[in-house]
Amino acid sequence: MHDDEENDRAHLSGSGWFALAVLVGFLVAAVWIAVTQWAAIGVVQMSVFGWIALVGGSLITVAVGGGLMALLFYSSRHNYDR
């Protein structure tokens, strides 16, 4: 790759900045909705089994996401996705 091509790819175009602004807006809206809903439900009692299920489900979700990302990077590095 030439230096000129690398510099062109390092900068976002107008549509790239627009897409970034929209995604940041979605993130802000999602965080705002999550915080307001969390405050609205009040105090909820959860059993030990509920906490185990919550933590276990969160860990499995992160593990599956990490595994899929690892497969994505592996296939990209070994040219399987051409």
PyMOL Python script that loads the backbone (N, CA, C, O; Angstrom):
from pymol import cmd

cmd.read_pdbstr("""\
ATOM      1  N   MET A   1       0.825  -1.171   0.000  1.00  0.00           N
ATOM      2  CA  MET A   1       0.000   0.000   0.000  1.00  0.00           C
ATOM      3  C   MET A   1       0.876   1.243   0.000  1.00  0.00           C
ATOM      4  O   MET A   1       1.903   1.288   0.677  1.00  0.00           O
ATOM      5  N   HIS A   2       0.472   2.234  -0.750  1.00  0.00           N
ATOM      6  CA  HIS A   2       1.210   3.482  -0.788  1.00  0.00           C
ATOM      7  C   HIS A   2       0.791   4.374   0.367  1.00  0.00           C
ATOM      8  O   HIS A   2      -0.270   4.189   0.963  1.00  0.00           O
ATOM      9  N   ASP A   3       1.648   5.352   0.675  1.00  0.00           N
ATOM     10  CA  ASP A   3       1.348   6.271   1.773  1.00  0.00           C
ATOM     11  C   ASP A   3       0.093   7.089   1.498  1.00  0.00           C
ATOM     12  O   ASP A   3      -0.677   7.370   2.416  1.00  0.00           O
ATOM     13  N   ASP A   4      -0.123   7.483   0.209  1.00  0.00           N
ATOM     14  CA  ASP A   4      -1.307   8.269  -0.134  1.00  0.00           C
ATOM     15  C   ASP A   4      -2.578   7.471   0.117  1.00  0.00           C
ATOM     16  O   ASP A   4      -3.556   8.011   0.635  1.00  0.00           O
ATOM     17  N   GLU A   5      -2.575   6.186  -0.246  1.00  0.00           N
ATOM     18  CA  GLU A   5      -3.755   5.350  -0.016  1.00  0.00           C
ATOM     19  C   GLU A   5      -4.013   5.179   1.472  1.00  0.00           C
ATOM     20  O   GLU A   5      -5.166   5.166   1.903  1.00  0.00           O
ATOM     21  N   GLU A   6      -2.966   5.049   2.253  1.00  0.00           N
ATOM     22  CA  GLU A   6      -3.105   4.877   3.693  1.00  0.00           C
ATOM     23  C   GLU A   6      -3.670   6.136   4.333  1.00  0.00           C
ATOM     24  O   GLU A   6      -4.506   6.048   5.232  1.00  0.00           O
ATOM     25  N   ASN A   7      -3.223   7.315   3.882  1.00  0.00           N
ATOM     26  CA  ASN A   7      -3.735   8.572   4.422  1.00  0.00           C
ATOM     27  C   ASN A   7      -5.192   8.776   4.052  1.00  0.00           C
ATOM     28  O   ASN A   7      -5.959   9.310   4.854  1.00  0.00           O
ATOM     29  N   ASP A   8      -5.601   8.356   2.832  1.00  0.00           N
ATOM     30  CA  ASP A   8      -6.987   8.495   2.415  1.00  0.00           C
ATOM     31  C   ASP A   8      -7.903   7.627   3.272  1.00  0.00           C
ATOM     32  O   ASP A   8      -9.025   8.028   3.582  1.00  0.00           O
ATOM     33  N   ARG A   9      -7.442   6.458   3.650  1.00  0.00           N
ATOM     34  CA  ARG A   9      -8.267   5.552   4.443  1.00  0.00           C
ATOM     35  C   ARG A   9      -8.338   5.974   5.911  1.00  0.00           C
ATOM     36  O   ARG A   9      -9.244   5.547   6.626  1.00  0.00           O
ATOM     37  N   ALA A  10      -7.411   6.791   6.366  1.00  0.00           N
ATOM     38  CA  ALA A  10      -7.374   7.188   7.769  1.00  0.00           C
ATOM     39  C   ALA A  10      -8.424   8.255   8.088  1.00  0.00           C
ATOM     40  O   ALA A  10      -8.760   8.443   9.257  1.00  0.00           O
ATOM     41  N   HIS A  11      -8.943   8.950   7.095  1.00  0.00           N
ATOM     42  CA  HIS A  11      -9.892  10.035   7.311  1.00  0.00           C
ATOM     43  C   HIS A  11     -11.293   9.601   6.898  1.00  0.00           C
ATOM     44  O   HIS A  11     -11.472   8.896   5.905  1.00  0.00           O
ATOM     45  N   LEU A  12     -12.278  10.032   7.673  1.00  0.00           N
ATOM     46  CA  LEU A  12     -13.664   9.724   7.351  1.00  0.00           C
ATOM     47  C   LEU A  12     -14.215  10.740   6.364  1.00  0.00           C
ATOM     48  O   LEU A  12     -13.870  11.921   6.405  1.00  0.00           O
ATOM     49  N   SER A  13     -15.068  10.265   5.485  1.00  0.00           N
ATOM     50  CA  SER A  13     -15.748  11.166   4.564  1.00  0.00           C
ATOM     51  C   SER A  13     -16.954  11.768   5.280  1.00  0.00           C
ATOM     52  O   SER A  13     -17.202  11.464   6.446  1.00  0.00           O
ATOM     53  N   GLY A  14     -17.683  12.599   4.598  1.00  0.00           N
ATOM     54  CA  GLY A  14     -18.872  13.204   5.191  1.00  0.00           C
ATOM     55  C   GLY A  14     -19.904  12.169   5.587  1.00  0.00           C
ATOM     56  O   GLY A  14     -20.510  12.269   6.654  1.00  0.00           O
ATOM     57  N   SER A  15     -20.111  11.169   4.732  1.00  0.00           N
ATOM     58  CA  SER A  15     -21.080  10.126   5.068  1.00  0.00           C
ATOM     59  C   SER A  15     -20.585   9.263   6.229  1.00  0.00           C
ATOM     60  O   SER A  15     -21.391   8.751   7.005  1.00  0.00           O
ATOM     61  N   GLY A  16     -19.267   9.100   6.354  1.00  0.00           N
ATOM     62  CA  GLY A  16     -18.713   8.357   7.480  1.00  0.00           C
ATOM     63  C   GLY A  16     -18.964   9.073   8.793  1.00  0.00           C
ATOM     64  O   GLY A  16     -19.324   8.446   9.790  1.00  0.00           O
ATOM     65  N   TRP A  17     -18.774  10.389   8.796  1.00  0.00           N
ATOM     66  CA  TRP A  17     -19.049  11.176  10.009  1.00  0.00           C
ATOM     67  C   TRP A  17     -20.532  11.154  10.339  1.00  0.00           C
ATOM     68  O   TRP A  17     -20.908  11.096  11.510  1.00  0.00           O
ATOM     69  N   PHE A  18     -21.380  11.200   9.311  1.00  0.00           N
ATOM     70  CA  PHE A  18     -22.820  11.128   9.541  1.00  0.00           C
ATOM     71  C   PHE A  18     -23.195   9.788  10.167  1.00  0.00           C
ATOM     72  O   PHE A  18     -23.963   9.743  11.128  1.00  0.00           O
ATOM     73  N   ALA A  19     -22.656   8.699   9.625  1.00  0.00           N
ATOM     74  CA  ALA A  19     -22.934   7.369  10.174  1.00  0.00           C
ATOM     75  C   ALA A  19     -22.449   7.273  11.618  1.00  0.00           C
ATOM     76  O   ALA A  19     -23.132   6.704  12.469  1.00  0.00           O
ATOM     77  N   LEU A  20     -21.269   7.830  11.893  1.00  0.00           N
ATOM     78  CA  LEU A  20     -20.737   7.826  13.252  1.00  0.00           C
ATOM     79  C   LEU A  20     -21.639   8.614  14.193  1.00  0.00           C
ATOM     80  O   LEU A  20     -21.890   8.181  15.317  1.00  0.00           O
ATOM     81  N   ALA A  21     -22.125   9.761  13.748  1.00  0.00           N
ATOM     82  CA  ALA A  21     -23.020  10.575  14.572  1.00  0.00           C
ATOM     83  C   ALA A  21     -24.332   9.832  14.851  1.00  0.00           C
ATOM     84  O   ALA A  21     -24.846   9.879  15.969  1.00  0.00           O
ATOM     85  N   VAL A  22     -24.867   9.153  13.845  1.00  0.00           N
ATOM     86  CA  VAL A  22     -26.106   8.391  14.039  1.00  0.00           C
ATOM     87  C   VAL A  22     -25.878   7.258  15.033  1.00  0.00           C
ATOM     88  O   VAL A  22     -26.715   7.033  15.907  1.00  0.00           O
ATOM     89  N   LEU A  23     -24.768   6.544  14.916  1.00  0.00           N
ATOM     90  CA  LEU A  23     -24.477   5.446  15.830  1.00  0.00           C
ATOM     91  C   LEU A  23     -24.265   5.946  17.261  1.00  0.00           C
ATOM     92  O   LEU A  23     -24.718   5.305  18.209  1.00  0.00           O
ATOM     93  N   VAL A  24     -23.591   7.070  17.424  1.00  0.00           N
ATOM     94  CA  VAL A  24     -23.421   7.643  18.756  1.00  0.00           C
ATOM     95  C   VAL A  24     -24.780   8.062  19.314  1.00  0.00           C
ATOM     96  O   VAL A  24     -25.037   7.904  20.507  1.00  0.00           O
ATOM     97  N   GLY A  25     -25.637   8.587  18.469  1.00  0.00           N
ATOM     98  CA  GLY A  25     -26.998   8.931  18.904  1.00  0.00           C
ATOM     99  C   GLY A  25     -27.769   7.709  19.370  1.00  0.00           C
ATOM    100  O   GLY A  25     -28.467   7.760  20.383  1.00  0.00           O
ATOM    101  N   PHE A  26     -27.648   6.606  18.634  1.00  0.00           N
ATOM    102  CA  PHE A  26     -28.289   5.354  19.057  1.00  0.00           C
ATOM    103  C   PHE A  26     -27.740   4.880  20.392  1.00  0.00           C
ATOM    104  O   PHE A  26     -28.498   4.411  21.241  1.00  0.00           O
ATOM    105  N   LEU A  27     -26.428   4.996  20.589  1.00  0.00           N
ATOM    106  CA  LEU A  27     -25.813   4.587  21.843  1.00  0.00           C
ATOM    107  C   LEU A  27     -26.332   5.432  23.003  1.00  0.00           C
ATOM    108  O   LEU A  27     -26.663   4.900  24.063  1.00  0.00           O
ATOM    109  N   VAL A  28     -26.400   6.730  22.806  1.00  0.00           N
ATOM    110  CA  VAL A  28     -26.903   7.622  23.853  1.00  0.00           C
ATOM    111  C   VAL A  28     -28.360   7.297  24.171  1.00  0.00           C
ATOM    112  O   VAL A  28     -28.745   7.255  25.339  1.00  0.00           O
ATOM    113  N   ALA A  29     -29.168   7.067  23.142  1.00  0.00           N
ATOM    114  CA  ALA A  29     -30.574   6.730  23.363  1.00  0.00           C
ATOM    115  C   ALA A  29     -30.714   5.410  24.104  1.00  0.00           C
ATOM    116  O   ALA A  29     -31.544   5.295  25.006  1.00  0.00           O
ATOM    117  N   ALA A  30     -29.914   4.407  23.738  1.00  0.00           N
ATOM    118  CA  ALA A  30     -29.986   3.111  24.403  1.00  0.00           C
ATOM    119  C   ALA A  30     -29.585   3.213  25.867  1.00  0.00           C
ATOM    120  O   ALA A  30     -30.217   2.596  26.724  1.00  0.00           O
ATOM    121  N   VAL A  31     -28.548   3.980  26.166  1.00  0.00           N
ATOM    122  CA  VAL A  31     -28.119   4.152  27.559  1.00  0.00           C
ATOM    123  C   VAL A  31     -29.186   4.909  28.341  1.00  0.00           C
ATOM    124  O   VAL A  31     -29.476   4.555  29.484  1.00  0.00           O
ATOM    125  N   TRP A  32     -29.769   5.934  27.751  1.00  0.00           N
ATOM    126  CA  TRP A  32     -30.812   6.707  28.428  1.00  0.00           C
ATOM    127  C   TRP A  32     -32.020   5.828  28.731  1.00  0.00           C
ATOM    128  O   TRP A  32     -32.557   5.878  29.837  1.00  0.00           O
ATOM    129  N   ILE A  33     -32.452   5.025  27.763  1.00  0.00           N
ATOM    130  CA  ILE A  33     -33.595   4.129  27.976  1.00  0.00           C
ATOM    131  C   ILE A  33     -33.267   3.095  29.052  1.00  0.00           C
ATOM    132  O   ILE A  33     -34.105   2.808  29.907  1.00  0.00           O
ATOM    133  N   ALA A  34     -32.066   2.537  29.020  1.00  0.00           N
ATOM    134  CA  ALA A  34     -31.681   1.542  30.013  1.00  0.00           C
ATOM    135  C   ALA A  34     -31.682   2.136  31.418  1.00  0.00           C
ATOM    136  O   ALA A  34     -32.164   1.504  32.358  1.00  0.00           O
ATOM    137  N   VAL A  35     -31.151   3.339  31.564  1.00  0.00           N
ATOM    138  CA  VAL A  35     -31.093   3.967  32.885  1.00  0.00           C
ATOM    139  C   VAL A  35     -32.493   4.302  33.387  1.00  0.00           C
ATOM    140  O   VAL A  35     -32.800   4.052  34.553  1.00  0.00           O
ATOM    141  N   THR A  36     -33.340   4.855  32.541  1.00  0.00           N
ATOM    142  CA  THR A  36     -34.688   5.209  32.988  1.00  0.00           C
ATOM    143  C   THR A  36     -35.511   3.967  33.316  1.00  0.00           C
ATOM    144  O   THR A  36     -36.282   3.986  34.276  1.00  0.00           O
ATOM    145  N   GLN A  37     -35.372   2.905  32.556  1.00  0.00           N
ATOM    146  CA  GLN A  37     -36.112   1.676  32.844  1.00  0.00           C
ATOM    147  C   GLN A  37     -35.598   1.002  34.104  1.00  0.00           C
ATOM    148  O   GLN A  37     -36.383   0.457  34.880  1.00  0.00           O
ATOM    149  N   TRP A  38     -34.290   1.033  34.316  1.00  0.00           N
ATOM    150  CA  TRP A  38     -33.710   0.453  35.534  1.00  0.00           C
ATOM    151  C   TRP A  38     -34.253   1.176  36.765  1.00  0.00           C
ATOM    152  O   TRP A  38     -34.589   0.544  37.766  1.00  0.00           O
ATOM    153  N   ALA A  39     -34.337   2.510  36.683  1.00  0.00           N
ATOM    154  CA  ALA A  39     -34.850   3.286  37.811  1.00  0.00           C
ATOM    155  C   ALA A  39     -36.352   3.069  37.996  1.00  0.00           C
ATOM    156  O   ALA A  39     -36.855   3.155  39.116  1.00  0.00           O
ATOM    157  N   ALA A  40     -37.069   2.790  36.909  1.00  0.00           N
ATOM    158  CA  ALA A  40     -38.521   2.652  36.987  1.00  0.00           C
ATOM    159  C   ALA A  40     -38.951   1.329  37.622  1.00  0.00           C
ATOM    160  O   ALA A  40     -40.035   1.258  38.201  1.00  0.00           O
ATOM    161  N   ILE A  41     -38.135   0.290  37.530  1.00  0.00           N
ATOM    162  CA  ILE A  41     -38.575  -0.999  38.059  1.00  0.00           C
ATOM    163  C   ILE A  41     -38.473  -1.066  39.571  1.00  0.00           C
ATOM    164  O   ILE A  41     -39.095  -1.932  40.186  1.00  0.00           O
ATOM    165  N   GLY A  42     -37.713  -0.186  40.181  1.00  0.00           N
ATOM    166  CA  GLY A  42     -37.614  -0.148  41.636  1.00  0.00           C
ATOM    167  C   GLY A  42     -36.798  -1.307  42.173  1.00  0.00           C
ATOM    168  O   GLY A  42     -35.919  -1.839  41.496  1.00  0.00           O
ATOM    169  N   VAL A  43     -37.106  -1.690  43.408  1.00  0.00           N
ATOM    170  CA  VAL A  43     -36.356  -2.748  44.075  1.00  0.00           C
ATOM    171  C   VAL A  43     -36.968  -4.096  43.701  1.00  0.00           C
ATOM    172  O   VAL A  43     -38.163  -4.319  43.890  1.00  0.00           O
ATOM    173  N   VAL A  44     -36.149  -4.975  43.178  1.00  0.00           N
ATOM    174  CA  VAL A  44     -36.593  -6.313  42.786  1.00  0.00           C
ATOM    175  C   VAL A  44     -35.762  -7.327  43.553  1.00  0.00           C
ATOM    176  O   VAL A  44     -34.535  -7.246  43.585  1.00  0.00           O
ATOM    177  N   GLN A  45     -36.448  -8.284  44.172  1.00  0.00           N
ATOM    178  CA  GLN A  45     -35.755  -9.352  44.886  1.00  0.00           C
ATOM    179  C   GLN A  45     -35.449 -10.477  43.911  1.00  0.00           C
ATOM    180  O   GLN A  45     -36.315 -10.904  43.148  1.00  0.00           O
ATOM    181  N   MET A  46     -34.203 -10.956  43.942  1.00  0.00           N
ATOM    182  CA  MET A  46     -33.813 -12.049  43.064  1.00  0.00           C
ATOM    183  C   MET A  46     -33.138 -13.114  43.917  1.00  0.00           C
ATOM    184  O   MET A  46     -32.321 -12.805  44.785  1.00  0.00           O
ATOM    185  N   SER A  47     -33.485 -14.364  43.660  1.00  0.00           N
ATOM    186  CA  SER A  47     -32.923 -15.464  44.439  1.00  0.00           C
ATOM    187  C   SER A  47     -31.478 -15.727  44.004  1.00  0.00           C
ATOM    188  O   SER A  47     -30.985 -15.159  43.029  1.00  0.00           O
ATOM    189  N   VAL A  48     -30.821 -16.603  44.759  1.00  0.00           N
ATOM    190  CA  VAL A  48     -29.447 -16.979  44.417  1.00  0.00           C
ATOM    191  C   VAL A  48     -29.417 -17.633  43.042  1.00  0.00           C
ATOM    192  O   VAL A  48     -28.512 -17.375  42.248  1.00  0.00           O
ATOM    193  N   PHE A  49     -30.407 -18.483  42.758  1.00  0.00           N
ATOM    194  CA  PHE A  49     -30.471 -19.114  41.437  1.00  0.00           C
ATOM    195  C   PHE A  49     -30.620 -18.065  40.328  1.00  0.00           C
ATOM    196  O   PHE A  49     -30.049 -18.215  39.248  1.00  0.00           O
ATOM    197  N   GLY A  50     -31.380 -17.017  40.597  1.00  0.00           N
ATOM    198  CA  GLY A  50     -31.525 -15.938  39.612  1.00  0.00           C
ATOM    199  C   GLY A  50     -30.208 -15.239  39.334  1.00  0.00           C
ATOM    200  O   GLY A  50     -29.892 -14.940  38.182  1.00  0.00           O
ATOM    201  N   TRP A  51     -29.431 -14.973  40.391  1.00  0.00           N
ATOM    202  CA  TRP A  51     -28.118 -14.339  40.201  1.00  0.00           C
ATOM    203  C   TRP A  51     -27.167 -15.257  39.447  1.00  0.00           C
ATOM    204  O   TRP A  51     -26.409 -14.802  38.591  1.00  0.00           O
ATOM    205  N   ILE A  52     -27.206 -16.549  39.764  1.00  0.00           N
ATOM    206  CA  ILE A  52     -26.355 -17.513  39.047  1.00  0.00           C
ATOM    207  C   ILE A  52     -26.737 -17.547  37.573  1.00  0.00           C
ATOM    208  O   ILE A  52     -25.864 -17.573  36.705  1.00  0.00           O
ATOM    209  N   ALA A  53     -28.033 -17.547  37.286  1.00  0.00           N
ATOM    210  CA  ALA A  53     -28.494 -17.554  35.891  1.00  0.00           C
ATOM    211  C   ALA A  53     -28.089 -16.267  35.171  1.00  0.00           C
ATOM    212  O   ALA A  53     -27.681 -16.306  34.011  1.00  0.00           O
ATOM    213  N   LEU A  54     -28.199 -15.137  35.852  1.00  0.00           N
ATOM    214  CA  LEU A  54     -27.831 -13.855  35.249  1.00  0.00           C
ATOM    215  C   LEU A  54     -26.343 -13.804  34.919  1.00  0.00           C
ATOM    216  O   LEU A  54     -25.956 -13.431  33.811  1.00  0.00           O
ATOM    217  N   VAL A  55     -25.516 -14.179  35.885  1.00  0.00           N
ATOM    218  CA  VAL A  55     -24.061 -14.158  35.666  1.00  0.00           C
ATOM    219  C   VAL A  55     -23.666 -15.194  34.612  1.00  0.00           C
ATOM    220  O   VAL A  55     -22.859 -14.911  33.727  1.00  0.00           O
ATOM    221  N   GLY A  56     -24.241 -16.393  34.712  1.00  0.00           N
ATOM    222  CA  GLY A  56     -23.917 -17.447  33.736  1.00  0.00           C
ATOM    223  C   GLY A  56     -24.314 -17.062  32.320  1.00  0.00           C
ATOM    224  O   GLY A  56     -23.550 -17.271  31.378  1.00  0.00           O
ATOM    225  N   GLY A  57     -25.504 -16.501  32.168  1.00  0.00           N
ATOM    226  CA  GLY A  57     -25.953 -16.068  30.840  1.00  0.00           C
ATOM    227  C   GLY A  57     -25.093 -14.951  30.279  1.00  0.00           C
ATOM    228  O   GLY A  57     -24.816 -14.917  29.080  1.00  0.00           O
ATOM    229  N   SER A  58     -24.670 -14.035  31.142  1.00  0.00           N
ATOM    230  CA  SER A  58     -23.794 -12.947  30.694  1.00  0.00           C
ATOM    231  C   SER A  58     -22.440 -13.483  30.241  1.00  0.00           C
ATOM    232  O   SER A  58     -21.919 -13.069  29.206  1.00  0.00           O
ATOM    233  N   LEU A  59     -21.874 -14.400  31.013  1.00  0.00           N
ATOM    234  CA  LEU A  59     -20.575 -14.972  30.651  1.00  0.00           C
ATOM    235  C   LEU A  59     -20.658 -15.778  29.362  1.00  0.00           C
ATOM    236  O   LEU A  59     -19.762 -15.702  28.522  1.00  0.00           O
ATOM    237  N   ILE A  60     -21.725 -16.545  29.202  1.00  0.00           N
ATOM    238  CA  ILE A  60     -21.885 -17.324  27.965  1.00  0.00           C
ATOM    239  C   ILE A  60     -22.042 -16.398  26.767  1.00  0.00           C
ATOM    240  O   ILE A  60     -21.480 -16.657  25.703  1.00  0.00           O
ATOM    241  N   THR A  61     -22.800 -15.324  26.933  1.00  0.00           N
ATOM    242  CA  THR A  61     -22.988 -14.367  25.838  1.00  0.00           C
ATOM    243  C   THR A  61     -21.669 -13.732  25.427  1.00  0.00           C
ATOM    244  O   THR A  61     -21.383 -13.615  24.236  1.00  0.00           O
ATOM    245  N   VAL A  62     -20.860 -13.320  26.403  1.00  0.00           N
ATOM    246  CA  VAL A  62     -19.559 -12.721  26.096  1.00  0.00           C
ATOM    247  C   VAL A  62     -18.638 -13.755  25.456  1.00  0.00           C
ATOM    248  O   VAL A  62     -17.896 -13.421  24.532  1.00  0.00           O
ATOM    249  N   ALA A  63     -18.668 -14.999  25.922  1.00  0.00           N
ATOM    250  CA  ALA A  63     -17.819 -16.055  25.355  1.00  0.00           C
ATOM    251  C   ALA A  63     -18.203 -16.349  23.907  1.00  0.00           C
ATOM    252  O   ALA A  63     -17.330 -16.510  23.054  1.00  0.00           O
ATOM    253  N   VAL A  64     -19.508 -16.419  23.626  1.00  0.00           N
ATOM    254  CA  VAL A  64     -19.943 -16.674  22.243  1.00  0.00           C
ATOM    255  C   VAL A  64     -19.541 -15.508  21.340  1.00  0.00           C
ATOM    256  O   VAL A  64     -19.055 -15.725  20.230  1.00  0.00           O
ATOM    257  N   GLY A  65     -19.739 -14.280  21.808  1.00  0.00           N
ATOM    258  CA  GLY A  65     -19.335 -13.116  21.013  1.00  0.00           C
ATOM    259  C   GLY A  65     -17.834 -13.089  20.766  1.00  0.00           C
ATOM    260  O   GLY A  65     -17.392 -12.800  19.654  1.00  0.00           O
ATOM    261  N   GLY A  66     -17.045 -13.388  21.798  1.00  0.00           N
ATOM    262  CA  GLY A  66     -15.587 -13.436  21.642  1.00  0.00           C
ATOM    263  C   GLY A  66     -15.154 -14.542  20.697  1.00  0.00           C
ATOM    264  O   GLY A  66     -14.246 -14.356  19.887  1.00  0.00           O
ATOM    265  N   GLY A  67     -15.805 -15.697  20.801  1.00  0.00           N
ATOM    266  CA  GLY A  67     -15.481 -16.810  19.900  1.00  0.00           C
ATOM    267  C   GLY A  67     -15.803 -16.476  18.452  1.00  0.00           C
ATOM    268  O   GLY A  67     -15.027 -16.797  17.551  1.00  0.00           O
ATOM    269  N   LEU A  68     -16.933 -15.840  18.226  1.00  0.00           N
ATOM    270  CA  LEU A  68     -17.283 -15.451  16.859  1.00  0.00           C
ATOM    271  C   LEU A  68     -16.316 -14.409  16.303  1.00  0.00           C
ATOM    272  O   LEU A  68     -15.962 -14.458  15.125  1.00  0.00           O
ATOM    273  N   MET A  69     -15.891 -13.474  17.137  1.00  0.00           N
ATOM    274  CA  MET A  69     -14.908 -12.491  16.682  1.00  0.00           C
ATOM    275  C   MET A  69     -13.567 -13.162  16.380  1.00  0.00           C
ATOM    276  O   MET A  69     -12.892 -12.804  15.414  1.00  0.00           O
ATOM    277  N   ALA A  70     -13.183 -14.138  17.214  1.00  0.00           N
ATOM    278  CA  ALA A  70     -11.939 -14.869  16.962  1.00  0.00           C
ATOM    279  C   ALA A  70     -12.021 -15.607  15.625  1.00  0.00           C
ATOM    280  O   ALA A  70     -11.061 -15.595  14.855  1.00  0.00           O
ATOM    281  N   LEU A  71     -13.154 -16.246  15.342  1.00  0.00           N
ATOM    282  CA  LEU A  71     -13.323 -16.919  14.052  1.00  0.00           C
ATOM    283  C   LEU A  71     -13.284 -15.927  12.895  1.00  0.00           C
ATOM    284  O   LEU A  71     -12.732 -16.226  11.836  1.00  0.00           O
ATOM    285  N   LEU A  72     -13.865 -14.754  13.094  1.00  0.00           N
ATOM    286  CA  LEU A  72     -13.844 -13.730  12.054  1.00  0.00           C
ATOM    287  C   LEU A  72     -12.419 -13.296  11.742  1.00  0.00           C
ATOM    288  O   LEU A  72     -12.040 -13.211  10.574  1.00  0.00           O
ATOM    289  N   PHE A  73     -11.620 -13.019  12.779  1.00  0.00           N
ATOM    290  CA  PHE A  73     -10.237 -12.607  12.564  1.00  0.00           C
ATOM    291  C   PHE A  73      -9.406 -13.753  11.976  1.00  0.00           C
ATOM    292  O   PHE A  73      -8.552 -13.523  11.120  1.00  0.00           O
ATOM    293  N   TYR A  74      -9.654 -14.978  12.431  1.00  0.00           N
ATOM    294  CA  TYR A  74      -8.914 -16.121  11.914  1.00  0.00           C
ATOM    295  C   TYR A  74      -9.184 -16.315  10.425  1.00  0.00           C
ATOM    296  O   TYR A  74      -8.255 -16.523   9.644  1.00  0.00           O
ATOM    297  N   SER A  75     -10.456 -16.248  10.033  1.00  0.00           N
ATOM    298  CA  SER A  75     -10.790 -16.442   8.621  1.00  0.00           C
ATOM    299  C   SER A  75     -10.254 -15.295   7.770  1.00  0.00           C
ATOM    300  O   SER A  75      -9.874 -15.504   6.618  1.00  0.00           O
ATOM    301  N   SER A  76     -10.220 -14.093   8.323  1.00  0.00           N
ATOM    302  CA  SER A  76      -9.677 -12.954   7.589  1.00  0.00           C
ATOM    303  C   SER A  76      -8.178 -13.088   7.377  1.00  0.00           C
ATOM    304  O   SER A  76      -7.671 -12.799   6.293  1.00  0.00           O
ATOM    305  N   ARG A  77      -7.469 -13.526   8.411  1.00  0.00           N
ATOM    306  CA  ARG A  77      -6.000 -13.667   8.317  1.00  0.00           C
ATOM    307  C   ARG A  77      -5.598 -14.786   7.374  1.00  0.00           C
ATOM    308  O   ARG A  77      -4.543 -14.710   6.744  1.00  0.00           O
ATOM    309  N   HIS A  78      -6.425 -15.833   7.264  1.00  0.00           N
ATOM    310  CA  HIS A  78      -6.065 -16.995   6.439  1.00  0.00           C
ATOM    311  C   HIS A  78      -6.767 -16.983   5.086  1.00  0.00           C
ATOM    312  O   HIS A  78      -6.774 -17.990   4.377  1.00  0.00           O
ATOM    313  N   ASN A  79      -7.364 -15.830   4.724  1.00  0.00           N
ATOM    314  CA  ASN A  79      -7.994 -15.625   3.422  1.00  0.00           C
ATOM    315  C   ASN A  79      -9.096 -16.620   3.120  1.00  0.00           C
ATOM    316  O   ASN A  79      -9.248 -17.043   1.974  1.00  0.00           O
ATOM    317  N   TYR A  80      -9.873 -17.004   4.136  1.00  0.00           N
ATOM    318  CA  TYR A  80     -11.026 -17.878   3.905  1.00  0.00           C
ATOM    319  C   TYR A  80     -12.257 -17.097   3.454  1.00  0.00           C
ATOM    320  O   TYR A  80     -13.208 -17.690   2.946  1.00  0.00           O
ATOM    321  N   ASP A  81     -12.253 -15.808   3.626  1.00  0.00           N
ATOM    322  CA  ASP A  81     -13.434 -15.014   3.310  1.00  0.00           C
ATOM    323  C   ASP A  81     -13.341 -14.278   1.980  1.00  0.00           C
ATOM    324  O   ASP A  81     -13.958 -13.227   1.805  1.00  0.00           O
ATOM    325  N   ARG A  82     -12.594 -14.810   1.072  1.00  0.00           N
ATOM    326  CA  ARG A  82     -12.505 -14.200  -0.264  1.00  0.00           C
ATOM    327  C   ARG A  82     -13.459 -14.823  -1.215  1.00  0.00           C
ATOM    328  O   ARG A  82     -13.515 -14.430  -2.380  1.00  0.00           O
TER     329      ARG A  82
END
""", "prot")
cmd.dss("prot")
cmd.show_as("cartoon", "prot")
cmd.util.cbc("prot")
cmd.orient("prot")
